[in-house]
Amino acid sequence: MSTTSILAEAIWVKSSYSNADGGGCVEWAPALAPTGVIPIRDSKRPERTPLTFEPAGWATFVEALKSSSAAWS
């Protein structure tokens, strides 16, 4: 199955860090993680092609964000 067909069937979940006023809305499809694809998209523009990460790349990205966030606190 191609990534495109997998993404077409994705169930998207809004990040708990997205704000309530409609800005900064990031969604991901957690059920796809076991397939080796972690897709991320802007909920305001769902028609755009999502970014996709491999699990190791996603983990590195999240850790970098956490480190960056802690530096700004």
Summary of the structure (lengths in Angstrom):
residues: 73
radius of gyration: 13.2
end to end distance: 42.9
largest distance: 42.9
contacts: 156
relative contact order: 0.16
helix: 41%
strand: 18%
